[in-house]
Amino acid sequence: MSFQLVIIVNRILSFPVTSPLMKFVTGLEVILAKAQDWEQVAAKHVSLSTNLEALTQIIIQWRKLELGYETVFLTNVAFSNVAPLCCHCVFLCSSVVS
């Protein structure tokens, strides 16, 4: 089990720094799942529970960050679709009034 963790960690460390944040988060979630499986069968003197809690908090923070950016992104997409319509509406209204 610990060998699998090493392989996964090395894989994540090989990601280019320009990789999307969520690629790293997904990798961390895989590490968390494997580490939790290992924690269930490991002896208490080799517990990873404090590290797993820290890893869980990092994943939660990054997922919240992702959700925050999605809201901004969706707002920007909605605005970019509405802005041209507003220009057309102003043009049509000015044409009708004239």
C-alpha distances in whole Angstrom, upper triangle without the diagonal:
4,5,5,7,9,10,11,13,15,16,17,19,20,22,26,27,29,27,27,26,24,22,21,20,19,16,16,16,13,11,12,11,7,8,10,8,6,10,11,10,10,13,16,17,13,14,13,16,19,17,15,19,20,18,19,23,22,21,24,27,26,26,30,31,30,32,35,35,35,38,40,39,41,44,44,44,46,49,49,50,52,54,56,57,59,60,62,63,65,66,67,69,71,72,73,75,77
4,5,5,6,9,10,11,12,14,15,16,18,21,24,25,28,25,26,25,24,22,19,20,19,16,15,16,13,10,12,12,8,8,11,10,7,10,13,11,10,13,15,15,11,12,11,15,17,14,14,18,18,16,18,22,21,20,24,26,25,26,29,30,29,32,34,34,35,38,39,39,41,43,44,44,46,49,49,50,52,54,56,57,58,60,62,63,65,66,67,69,71,72,73,75,76
4,5,5,6,9,10,11,12,14,15,17,19,23,24,27,25,26,25,24,21,19,20,19,16,16,17,14,12,14,14,10,11,14,13,11,14,16,15,14,16,19,18,15,16,15,18,20,17,17,21,21,19,21,24,23,22,26,27,26,27,30,31,30,33,35,35,36,39,40,39,41,44,44,44,47,49,49,50,53,54,55,57,59,60,62,63,65,66,67,69,71,72,73,75,77
4,5,5,6,9,10,11,12,14,15,17,21,23,25,22,23,22,21,18,17,17,16,13,13,14,10,9,12,11,8,9,13,11,10,13,15,15,14,18,20,20,16,17,15,18,20,17,16,20,20,17,19,22,21,20,23,25,24,24,28,28,27,30,33,32,32,36,37,36,38,41,41,41,43,46,46,47,49,51,52,54,55,57,58,60,61,63,64,66,67,69,70,72,73
4,5,5,6,9,10,11,12,14,16,19,21,23,21,21,20,19,17,15,15,14,11,10,12,9,6,9,10,7,7,11,11,9,12,15,15,14,17,18,18,15,14,12,15,17,14,13,16,16,14,16,19,18,17,20,22,21,22,25,26,25,28,30,30,30,34,35,34,36,39,39,39,42,44,44,45,48,49,51,52,54,55,57,58,60,61,63,64,66,67,68,70,72
4,5,5,6,8,10,10,12,15,18,19,22,20,22,20,20,17,15,17,16,12,12,14,12,9,12,13,10,11,14,14,12,15,18,17,16,19,20,20,16,16,14,17,18,15,15,19,18,16,18,21,19,19,22,24,22,24,27,27,27,29,32,31,32,35,36,35,37,40,40,40,43,45,45,46,49,50,52,53,55,56,58,59,61,62,64,65,67,68,70,71,73
4,6,5,6,9,10,11,13,17,19,21,19,20,20,19,16,15,16,15,11,12,14,11,10,13,14,11,12,16,16,14,17,20,19,19,22,23,23,19,20,17,20,21,18,18,21,20,17,20,22,20,20,23,25,23,24,27,27,26,29,31,31,31,35,35,34,36,39,39,39,42,44,43,45,48,49,50,52,54,55,56,58,60,61,62,64,65,67,68,70,71
4,5,5,6,9,10,11,15,17,19,16,17,16,15,13,11,12,11,7,9,11,8,7,10,11,9,11,14,14,14,16,19,19,19,22,23,23,19,19,16,19,20,16,15,19,18,14,16,19,17,16,20,21,19,20,23,23,22,25,28,27,27,31,32,31,33,36,36,36,38,40,40,41,44,45,47,48,50,52,53,54,56,58,59,60,62,63,65,66,68
4,5,5,6,9,10,14,15,17,15,17,15,15,13,10,12,12,8,8,11,10,7,11,13,11,11,15,16,15,17,20,20,19,22,23,22,18,18,15,18,18,14,14,17,16,13,16,18,15,15,19,20,18,19,23,22,22,25,27,26,27,31,31,30,33,35,35,36,38,40,40,42,44,45,47,49,50,51,53,55,56,58,59,60,62,63,65,66,68
4,5,5,6,9,12,14,17,15,17,17,17,14,12,14,14,10,12,14,13,11,14,16,14,15,18,19,18,20,23,23,22,24,25,25,21,21,18,21,21,18,18,21,19,16,19,21,19,18,22,23,20,22,25,25,24,27,29,28,29,32,33,32,34,37,37,37,40,41,41,42,45,46,48,50,51,52,54,56,57,58,60,61,63,64,66,67,69
4,5,5,7,11,13,15,13,15,15,15,11,10,13,12,8,11,13,11,11,14,16,14,16,19,19,19,21,24,24,23,26,28,27,23,23,20,23,23,19,19,22,20,17,19,21,19,18,21,22,19,21,24,23,22,25,27,26,27,30,31,29,32,35,34,34,37,39,38,40,43,43,45,47,48,50,51,53,54,55,57,59,60,61,63,65,66
4,5,5,9,10,13,10,12,11,12,9,7,10,10,6,8,11,10,10,13,15,14,15,18,19,19,21,24,24,24,27,27,27,23,22,19,21,21,17,17,19,18,14,16,18,15,14,18,18,16,17,21,20,19,22,24,23,24,27,28,26,29,32,31,31,34,36,35,37,40,41,42,44,46,47,49,50,52,53,54,56,57,59,60,62,63
4,5,8,9,12,11,13,13,14,11,9,12,13,10,11,14,14,12,15,18,17,17,20,22,21,22,26,26,25,27,28,27,23,23,20,22,22,18,18,21,18,15,18,20,16,16,20,20,17,20,23,21,21,24,26,24,26,29,29,28,31,33,33,33,36,38,37,39,42,42,44,46,47,48,50,52,53,54,56,58,59,60,62,63,65
4,6,9,11,10,13,14,15,12,11,14,14,11,13,16,15,15,18,20,19,20,23,24,23,25,28,29,28,30,31,30,27,26,23,26,25,21,22,24,22,19,21,23,19,19,23,22,20,22,25,23,22,26,27,25,26,30,30,28,31,34,33,33,36,38,37,38,41,42,43,45,47,48,50,51,53,54,56,57,58,60,62,63,64
4,6,8,6,9,10,12,9,8,12,12,10,12,15,15,15,18,20,19,20,23,24,24,26,29,30,29,32,32,32,28,28,24,26,26,22,22,24,21,18,20,21,18,17,21,20,17,19,22,20,19,22,24,22,23,26,26,25,27,30,29,29,32,34,33,35,38,38,39,42,43,44,46,48,49,50,52,53,55,56,58,59,60
4,5,5,9,11,13,10,10,14,15,13,15,18,18,18,21,23,23,24,27,28,28,30,32,33,32,35,36,35,31,31,27,29,28,24,24,26,23,21,23,23,19,19,22,21,18,20,23,20,19,23,24,21,23,26,25,24,27,29,28,28,32,33,31,33,36,37,38,40,42,42,44,46,47,48,50,52,53,54,56,58,59
4,5,8,9,12,11,10,13,15,14,15,18,19,19,21,23,24,24,27,28,28,30,33,34,33,35,35,35,31,30,27,28,27,23,23,25,22,19,21,21,17,18,20,19,16,18,20,18,17,21,21,19,21,24,23,22,25,27,26,27,30,31,30,32,35,35,36,39,40,41,43,45,46,47,49,50,51,53,55,56,57
4,6,9,11,10,11,14,15,15,17,19,20,21,23,25,25,26,29,30,31,32,35,36,35,38,38,38,34,33,29,30,29,26,26,27,24,21,23,23,19,19,21,19,16,18,20,17,16,20,20,17,19,22,21,19,23,25,23,24,27,28,27,29,32,32,33,36,37,37,39,41,42,43,45,47,48,49,51,53,54
4,6,8,7,8,11,12,12,14,16,17,18,20,22,22,24,26,27,28,29,32,34,33,36,36,36,32,31,27,28,28,24,24,25,22,19,21,21,17,16,19,18,14,16,18,16,14,18,19,16,17,21,20,19,21,24,23,23,26,28,26,28,31,32,33,35,37,38,39,41,42,44,45,47,48,50,51,53,54
4,5,5,7,9,10,11,13,15,16,17,19,21,22,23,25,27,28,29,31,33,33,36,36,36,33,31,27,28,27,24,23,23,21,18,19,19,16,14,16,15,12,13,15,13,11,14,15,13,14,17,17,15,18,21,20,20,23,24,24,26,28,29,30,33,34,35,37,38,40,41,43,44,46,47,49,50,52
4,5,5,6,9,10,11,12,15,15,16,19,20,21,22,25,26,26,29,31,31,33,33,33,30,28,24,24,24,21,19,20,18,15,16,15,12,11,13,12,8,10,12,10,8,12,13,12,13,16,16,15,18,21,20,21,24,25,25,27,29,30,32,34,35,36,38,40,41,42,44,45,47,48,50,51,53
4,5,5,6,8,9,10,12,14,15,16,18,19,21,22,24,25,27,29,29,32,32,33,29,27,24,24,23,20,19,19,18,15,14,15,12,10,12,12,8,8,11,10,8,11,13,12,12,16,16,15,17,20,20,20,23,25,25,26,29,30,32,34,35,37,38,39,41,43,44,45,47,48,50,51,53
4,5,5,6,9,10,11,13,14,16,17,18,20,22,23,24,26,28,28,31,31,32,28,27,23,24,24,20,19,20,19,15,16,17,14,12,14,15,11,11,15,14,12,15,17,15,16,19,20,18,20,23,23,23,26,28,27,29,32,33,34,36,38,39,40,42,44,45,46,48,49,51,52,54,55
4,5,5,6,9,10,10,12,14,15,16,18,20,21,22,24,26,26,29,29,29,25,24,20,21,20,17,16,17,15,12,13,14,11,9,13,13,10,11,14,13,12,15,17,16,17,21,21,20,23,25,25,25,28,30,30,31,34,35,37,38,40,41,43,44,46,47,49,50,52,53,55,56,58
4,5,5,6,9,10,10,12,14,15,16,18,20,20,23,25,25,28,27,28,25,23,19,19,19,16,14,15,13,10,10,11,9,6,9,10,7,8,11,11,10,13,15,15,15,19,20,19,21,24,24,25,27,29,29,31,33,34,36,38,39,41,42,43,45,47,48,49,51,53,54,55,57
4,5,5,6,9,10,11,13,14,15,17,18,20,22,24,24,27,27,28,25,23,20,20,20,17,15,16,16,12,12,14,12,9,12,13,10,10,14,14,12,15,17,17,17,20,22,21,22,25,26,25,28,30,30,31,34,35,37,38,40,42,43,44,46,48,49,50,52,53,55,56,58
4,5,5,6,9,10,11,12,14,16,17,18,20,22,22,25,25,26,23,21,18,19,19,16,14,16,15,11,12,15,12,10,13,15,12,13,16,16,15,18,20,20,20,23,25,24,25,28,29,29,31,33,33,34,37,38,40,42,43,45,46,47,49,51,52,53,55,57,58,59,61
4,5,5,6,9,10,10,12,14,15,16,18,20,20,23,23,23,20,18,15,15,15,12,10,12,11,8,9,11,9,7,11,12,11,11,15,15,15,17,20,20,20,23,25,24,26,29,29,30,32,34,34,36,38,39,41,43,44,46,47,48,50,52,53,54,56,58,59,60,62
4,5,5,6,9,10,10,12,14,15,17,19,19,23,23,24,21,18,15,15,16,13,11,12,12,9,8,11,10,7,10,13,11,11,14,15,15,17,19,20,20,23,24,24,25,28,29,29,31,34,34,35,37,39,41,42,43,46,47,48,50,51,52,53,56,57,58,59,62
4,5,5,6,8,10,11,12,14,16,18,18,21,22,23,20,18,15,16,17,15,12,14,15,11,11,15,13,11,14,16,15,14,18,19,18,20,23,23,23,26,28,27,28,31,32,32,34,36,36,37,40,42,43,44,46,48,49,50,52,54,55,56,58,59,60,62,64
4,5,5,6,8,10,10,12,14,16,16,19,19,20,17,15,12,13,14,11,9,12,13,9,10,14,12,11,14,16,15,16,19,20,19,22,24,24,25,28,29,29,30,33,34,34,36,38,39,40,42,44,46,47,48,50,52,53,54,56,57,58,60,62,63,64,66
4,6,5,6,9,10,10,12,15,15,18,18,19,16,13,10,11,12,10,7,9,10,7,7,11,11,9,12,15,14,14,17,19,19,20,23,24,24,27,29,29,30,32,34,34,36,38,39,40,42,44,46,47,48,50,52,52,54,56,57,58,60,62,63,64,66
4,5,5,6,9,10,11,13,14,18,18,20,17,15,12,12,15,13,10,12,14,11,10,14,14,12,14,17,17,16,19,21,20,22,25,26,25,28,30,30,31,34,35,35,37,39,40,40,43,45,47,47,49,51,52,53,55,57,58,59,61,62,63,65,67
4,5,5,6,9,10,11,12,16,17,18,15,13,11,13,15,13,11,14,15,12,13,16,16,15,17,20,19,19,22,24,23,25,28,28,28,31,33,33,34,37,38,38,40,42,42,43,46,47,49,50,52,54,55,56,58,60,61,62,64,65,66,68,70
4,5,5,6,9,10,10,13,14,15,12,10,8,9,12,10,7,11,12,10,11,15,15,14,17,19,19,19,22,24,24,25,28,29,29,32,34,34,35,38,39,39,41,43,44,45,47,49,51,52,53,55,57,57,59,61,62,63,65,67,68,69,71
4,5,5,6,9,10,13,13,15,13,10,8,8,12,11,8,10,13,11,11,14,16,14,16,19,19,19,22,24,24,25,28,29,29,31,34,34,35,37,39,39,41,43,44,45,47,49,51,52,53,55,57,57,59,61,62,63,65,67,67,69,71
4,5,5,7,9,12,14,16,13,12,11,12,15,14,11,14,17,15,14,18,19,17,19,23,22,22,25,27,26,28,31,32,31,34,36,36,37,40,41,41,43,45,46,47,49,51,53,54,55,57,58,59,61,63,64,65,67,69,69,71,73
4,5,6,6,10,11,13,10,9,9,11,14,13,11,14,16,15,15,19,20,19,21,24,24,24,27,29,28,30,33,34,34,36,38,38,39,42,43,43,45,48,48,49,51,53,55,56,57,60,61,62,63,65,66,67,70,71,72,73,75
4,6,5,8,8,11,8,6,7,8,11,11,9,12,15,14,14,17,19,18,20,23,23,24,26,28,28,30,32,33,34,36,38,38,39,42,43,44,45,48,49,50,51,53,56,56,58,60,61,62,64,66,67,67,70,71,72,73,76
4,6,9,9,13,11,9,10,10,14,14,12,15,18,17,16,20,21,21,22,25,26,25,28,30,30,31,34,35,35,37,40,40,41,43,45,45,47,49,50,51,53,55,57,58,59,61,63,63,65,67,68,68,71,73,73,74,77
4,7,9,12,10,10,12,13,16,16,15,18,20,19,19,23,24,23,25,28,29,28,31,33,33,34,37,38,38,41,43,43,44,46,48,48,50,52,53,54,56,58,60,61,62,64,66,66,68,70,71,72,74,76,76,78,80
4,6,8,7,7,9,11,14,14,14,17,19,18,19,22,23,23,25,28,28,29,31,33,33,35,37,38,39,41,43,43,44,47,48,48,50,53,53,54,56,58,60,61,62,65,66,67,69,71,72,72,75,76,77,78,81
4,6,6,7,10,12,15,15,15,18,20,20,21,24,25,25,27,30,30,31,33,35,36,37,39,41,41,43,45,46,47,49,51,51,53,55,56,57,59,61,63,64,65,67,69,70,71,73,74,75,77,79,80,81,83
4,5,5,9,10,12,14,14,16,18,19,20,22,24,24,26,28,29,30,32,34,35,36,38,40,40,42,44,45,46,48,50,51,52,54,55,57,58,60,62,63,64,66,68,69,70,73,73,74,76,78,79,80,82
4,6,9,11,12,14,15,17,18,19,21,23,24,25,27,29,30,31,33,35,36,37,39,40,42,44,45,46,47,50,51,52,54,55,56,58,60,61,63,65,65,68,69,70,71,74,75,75,77,79,80,81,83
4,7,9,11,11,12,15,16,17,18,21,22,23,25,26,27,29,31,32,33,35,37,38,39,41,43,43,45,47,48,49,51,53,53,55,57,58,61,62,63,65,67,67,69,71,72,73,75,77,78,79,81
4,6,8,9,9,12,13,14,15,18,19,20,21,23,25,26,28,29,30,32,34,35,36,38,40,40,42,44,45,46,48,50,51,52,54,55,58,59,60,62,64,64,66,68,69,70,72,74,75,76,78
4,6,5,6,9,10,10,12,14,15,16,18,20,21,22,24,26,27,28,30,31,33,35,36,37,38,41,42,43,44,46,47,49,51,52,54,56,56,58,60,61,62,65,66,66,68,70,71,72,74
4,5,5,6,9,10,10,12,14,15,16,18,20,21,22,24,26,27,29,30,31,33,35,36,37,39,41,42,43,45,46,48,49,51,53,54,55,57,59,59,61,63,64,65,67,69,70,70,73
4,5,5,6,9,10,11,13,14,15,17,19,20,21,23,25,26,27,29,31,32,34,35,36,38,39,41,42,44,45,47,48,50,52,53,54,56,58,58,60,62,63,64,66,68,69,69,72
4,5,5,6,9,10,11,12,14,15,17,18,20,21,23,24,26,27,29,31,32,33,35,36,38,39,41,42,43,45,47,48,50,52,52,54,56,57,58,60,62,62,64,66,67,68,70
4,5,5,6,9,10,10,12,14,15,16,18,20,21,22,24,26,27,29,30,31,33,35,36,37,39,40,41,43,45,46,49,50,50,53,55,55,56,59,60,60,62,64,65,66,68
4,5,5,6,9,10,11,12,14,15,17,18,20,21,23,24,26,27,29,30,32,33,35,36,37,39,40,42,43,45,48,49,49,51,53,54,55,57,59,59,61,63,64,65,67
4,5,5,6,9,10,11,12,14,15,17,18,20,21,23,24,26,27,29,30,32,33,35,36,38,39,41,42,43,46,47,48,50,52,52,53,56,57,58,59,62,63,63,65
4,5,5,6,9,10,11,12,14,15,17,18,20,21,23,25,26,27,29,30,32,33,35,36,37,39,41,42,44,46,46,48,50,51,52,54,56,56,58,60,61,62,64
4,5,5,6,9,10,11,12,14,15,17,18,20,21,23,25,25,27,29,30,31,33,35,36,37,39,40,43,44,45,47,49,49,51,53,54,55,57,59,59,60,63
4,5,5,6,9,10,11,12,14,15,16,18,20,21,23,24,26,27,29,30,32,33,34,36,38,39,42,43,43,45,47,48,49,51,53,53,55,57,58,59,61
4,5,5,6,9,10,10,12,14,15,17,18,20,21,22,24,26,27,28,30,32,33,34,36,37,40,41,42,44,46,46,47,50,51,52,53,56,57,57,59
4,5,5,6,9,10,10,12,14,15,16,19,20,21,22,24,26,26,28,30,31,33,34,36,38,39,40,42,44,45,46,48,50,50,52,54,55,56,58
4,6,5,6,9,10,11,12,14,15,17,19,20,21,23,24,26,27,29,30,32,33,34,37,38,39,41,43,43,44,47,48,48,50,53,53,54,56
4,5,5,6,9,10,11,12,14,16,17,18,20,21,23,24,26,27,29,30,32,33,36,37,37,39,41,42,43,45,47,47,49,51,52,53,55
4,5,5,6,9,10,11,12,14,15,16,18,20,21,22,24,26,27,28,30,31,34,35,36,38,40,40,41,44,45,46,48,50,51,52,54
4,5,5,6,9,10,10,13,14,15,16,18,20,21,22,24,25,27,28,30,32,33,34,36,38,39,40,42,44,44,46,48,49,50,52
4,5,5,6,9,10,11,13,14,15,17,19,20,21,23,24,26,27,28,31,32,33,35,37,37,38,41,42,42,44,47,47,48,50
4,5,5,6,9,10,11,12,14,16,17,18,20,21,22,24,26,27,29,31,31,33,35,36,37,39,41,41,43,45,46,47,49
4,5,5,6,9,10,10,12,14,15,16,18,20,21,22,24,25,28,29,30,32,34,34,36,38,39,40,42,44,45,46,48
4,5,5,6,9,10,10,12,14,15,16,18,20,21,22,24,27,27,28,31,32,33,34,37,38,38,40,42,43,44,46
4,5,5,7,9,10,11,13,14,16,17,18,20,21,22,25,26,27,29,31,31,32,35,36,36,38,41,41,42,44
4,5,5,6,8,10,10,12,14,15,16,18,20,21,23,25,25,27,29,30,31,33,35,35,37,39,40,41,43
4,5,5,6,8,10,10,12,14,15,16,18,20,22,23,24,26,28,28,30,32,33,34,36,38,39,40,42
4,5,5,6,9,10,10,12,14,15,16,18,21,21,22,24,26,26,28,30,31,32,34,36,37,38,40
4,6,5,6,9,10,10,12,14,15,16,19,20,20,22,25,25,26,29,30,30,32,34,35,36,38
4,5,5,6,9,10,10,12,14,15,18,19,20,22,24,24,26,28,29,30,32,34,35,36,38
4,5,5,6,8,10,11,12,14,16,17,18,20,22,23,24,26,27,28,30,32,33,34,36
4,5,5,6,8,10,10,12,15,16,16,18,20,20,22,24,25,26,28,30,31,32,34
4,5,5,6,9,10,10,13,15,15,17,19,20,21,23,24,25,27,29,30,31,33
4,5,5,6,9,10,12,13,15,16,18,19,21,22,23,25,27,28,29,31,33
4,6,5,6,9,11,11,12,15,16,17,18,20,21,22,24,26,27,28,30
4,5,5,6,9,10,10,12,14,15,16,18,20,20,22,24,25,26,28
4,6,5,7,9,10,12,13,15,16,18,19,21,22,24,25,26,28
4,6,6,7,9,11,12,13,15,17,18,19,21,22,23,25,27
4,6,5,6,9,10,10,12,14,15,16,18,20,21,22,24
4,5,5,7,9,10,11,13,14,15,17,19,20,21,23
4,5,5,6,9,10,11,12,14,16,17,18,20,21
4,5,5,6,9,10,10,12,14,15,16,18,20
4,5,5,6,9,10,10,12,14,15,16,18
4,5,5,6,9,10,11,12,14,15,16
4,5,5,6,8,10,10,12,14,15
4,5,5,6,8,10,10,12,14
4,5,5,6,8,10,10,12
4,6,5,6,9,10,11
4,5,5,6,9,10
4,5,5,6,9
4,5,5,6
4,6,5
4,6
4
